[in-house]
Amino acid sequence: MSTAGVRDRTLPTWFFHNPLRRWFKKPGRLIDFCPPRSGDVVADLGAGGGFFLAELSRRVGSAGRIYAVDIDDGALSLAQRVATTLEVTDRVEFIHSSAASVPSIPSGGVDYILSNGLLCCLIDKERAMEEMWRILKPGGRALVTFVTIGPRFTARGRALRTSERRFRELLSRRSWEVIPGKAKPFSRRFILRKFG
Ligand SMILES: C[S@@+](CC[C@H](N)C(=O)[O-])C[C@H]1O[C@@H](n2cnc3c(N)ncnc32)[C@H](O)[C@@H]1O
């Protein structure tokens, strides 16, 4: 499948923090499924407007560190404002970059990855999964969620689409330990552990 010229998906900033989302989705509930530990170095890949920053920064504490990575300037500015309000800017580094290539995060430099809704917004899923593998420490964990539905009628739609089958195919390239989570009708949730 050719993906030349096909763009990743970004979202309007109102999507990230709005009363309806807060009502339906409690950030702590997802993080509880696989929480980072105190002092952990965390990479929030496709961090958006920082919806999970409060939970992540509370759990890693002042000894921890968070890389918030996104390709969208508007989303990152919002995340920066959230961090300022939470008074946690000292433990968050904002990286304007594709999650498919984050050279500023050292190899094996991360204990925990959150990737909530990134894979279904990103074209180069292979490289993004390789980056996850590279930046995680051996034994490090990743909490990955993605939406499985989307339009198939355009090249972009097909490239963005992330079925469970496609995701498992990506996983098979490395020796991930996979703990499947809840499979909802239109989304999936997994905990991955880097073997080693
Ligand atoms: C569905 S949103 C989820 C945002 C955030 N994780 C949350 O749950 O609020 C997906 C995010 O991925 C970002 N994104 C899309 N392609 C990306 C890429 N190649 N690298 C990093 N972020 C990307 C978008 O800008 C958007 O902020």
PDBQT file of the ligand as one rigid body, heavy atoms in Angstrom, charges set to zero:
ROOT
HETATM    1  C1  LIG A 201      -6.576  10.841  19.224  1.00  0.00    +0.000 C 
HETATM    2  S1  LIG A 201      -5.398  12.055  19.658  1.00  0.00    +0.000 S 
HETATM    3  C2  LIG A 201      -4.995  11.529  21.291  1.00  0.00    +0.000 C 
HETATM    4  C3  LIG A 201      -4.291  12.587  22.075  1.00  0.00    +0.000 C 
HETATM    5  C4  LIG A 201      -3.999  12.210  23.526  1.00  0.00    +0.000 C 
HETATM    6  N1  LIG A 201      -3.227  11.002  23.633  1.00  0.00    +0.000 N 
HETATM    7  C5  LIG A 201      -5.289  12.089  24.306  1.00  0.00    +0.000 C 
HETATM    8  O1  LIG A 201      -5.702  10.957  24.593  1.00  0.00    +0.000 OA
HETATM    9  O2  LIG A 201      -5.890  13.137  24.583  1.00  0.00    +0.000 OA
HETATM   10  C6  LIG A 201      -3.957  11.598  18.709  1.00  0.00    +0.000 C 
HETATM   11  C7  LIG A 201      -2.791  12.558  18.822  1.00  0.00    +0.000 C 
HETATM   12  O3  LIG A 201      -1.710  12.028  18.050  1.00  0.00    +0.000 OA
HETATM   13  C8  LIG A 201      -1.056  13.099  17.408  1.00  0.00    +0.000 C 
HETATM   14  N2  LIG A 201      -0.298  12.575  16.286  1.00  0.00    +0.000 N 
HETATM   15  C9  LIG A 201      -0.729  12.197  15.052  1.00  0.00    +0.000 A 
HETATM   16  N3  LIG A 201       0.297  11.758  14.333  1.00  0.00    +0.000 NA
HETATM   17  C10 LIG A 201       1.393  11.824  15.128  1.00  0.00    +0.000 A 
HETATM   18  C11 LIG A 201       2.750  11.504  14.941  1.00  0.00    +0.000 A 
HETATM   19  N4  LIG A 201       3.209  11.006  13.788  1.00  0.00    +0.000 N 
HETATM   20  N5  LIG A 201       3.598  11.703  15.962  1.00  0.00    +0.000 NA
HETATM   21  C12 LIG A 201       3.166  12.220  17.160  1.00  0.00    +0.000 A 
HETATM   22  N6  LIG A 201       1.895  12.552  17.372  1.00  0.00    +0.000 NA
HETATM   23  C13 LIG A 201       1.015  12.360  16.379  1.00  0.00    +0.000 A 
HETATM   24  C14 LIG A 201      -2.168  14.061  17.044  1.00  0.00    +0.000 C 
HETATM   25  O4  LIG A 201      -1.679  15.360  16.819  1.00  0.00    +0.000 OA
HETATM   26  C15 LIG A 201      -3.065  13.947  18.272  1.00  0.00    +0.000 C 
HETATM   27  O5  LIG A 201      -2.688  14.892  19.236  1.00  0.00    +0.000 OA
ENDROOT
TORSDOF 0
